[in-house]
Amino acid sequence: MISTPEQYEATKEWIATFEKKLARLAAKDDEEDPRVRKLEMDGYASFVESLRLELTEYKAQNHLNLNGSTQK
């Protein structure tokens, strides 16, 4: 669970990292079993989805508006 602005920003960075990994896997065309690649991609996609949910929950709890500043 995200509890600080620093964790919020770090989570956004992790999402970007995993999305880049997903893009590389999607573009990969080699001899690897496509089922293995799909499993790997599904795992990353699931993790990204979980992280996005944590961002949403943090924003809701901290009343963040779209530009990221707090409204208290």
C-alpha positions in Angstrom: 0.0 0.0 0.0 1.2 3.4 -0.9 1.4 5.8 2.1 3.7 8.6 1.1 4.2 10.9 -1.9 7.6 9.4 -2.4 6.1 5.9 -2.6 3.5 7.3 -5.0 6.2 8.7 -7.3 8.3 5.5 -7.1 5.2 3.4 -8.0 4.7 5.5 -11.1 8.3 4.9 -12.1 7.8 1.1 -11.6 4.7 1.2 -13.7 6.7 2.9 -16.5 9.5 0.3 -16.1 7.2 -2.7 -16.4 5.3 -1.1 -19.3 8.6 -0.8 -21.2 9.3 -4.4 -20.4 5.9 -5.4 -21.7 6.5 -3.5 -25.0 9.9 -5.2 -25.4 8.3 -8.6 -24.9 5.5 -7.8 -27.3 8.0 -6.8 -30.0 10.3 -9.8 -29.4 10.3 -12.3 -32.2 12.6 -15.2 -31.5 12.5 -19.0 -31.0 11.1 -18.8 -27.5 7.9 -20.6 -26.9 5.1 -18.0 -27.4 3.2 -19.6 -24.4 6.1 -18.7 -22.1 6.2 -15.2 -23.4 2.5 -14.8 -22.9 2.8 -16.0 -19.3 5.5 -13.6 -18.7 3.6 -10.7 -20.3 0.4 -11.6 -18.3 2.4 -11.5 -15.1 3.8 -8.1 -15.8 0.4 -6.8 -16.9 -1.2 -8.1 -13.8 1.5 -6.4 -11.7 1.0 -3.1 -13.5 -2.8 -3.3 -13.0 -2.2 -3.9 -9.2 0.2 -0.9 -9.0 -2.3 1.3 -10.9 -5.0 0.3 -8.4 -2.7 1.3 -5.6 -2.1 4.7 -7.2 -5.9 5.2 -7.6 -6.5 4.3 -3.9 -3.7 6.6 -2.7 -5.1 9.5 -4.8 -8.6 8.9 -3.4 -7.4 8.8 0.2 -5.3 11.9 -0.2 -7.7 13.9 -2.4 -5.2 14.4 -5.2 -6.4 16.4 -8.1 -5.1 15.8 -11.7 -2.0 18.0 -11.4 -0.9 16.0 -8.3 -1.3 18.7 -5.6 -3.2 17.9 -2.4 -6.6 19.4 -1.5 -7.0 19.3 2.2 
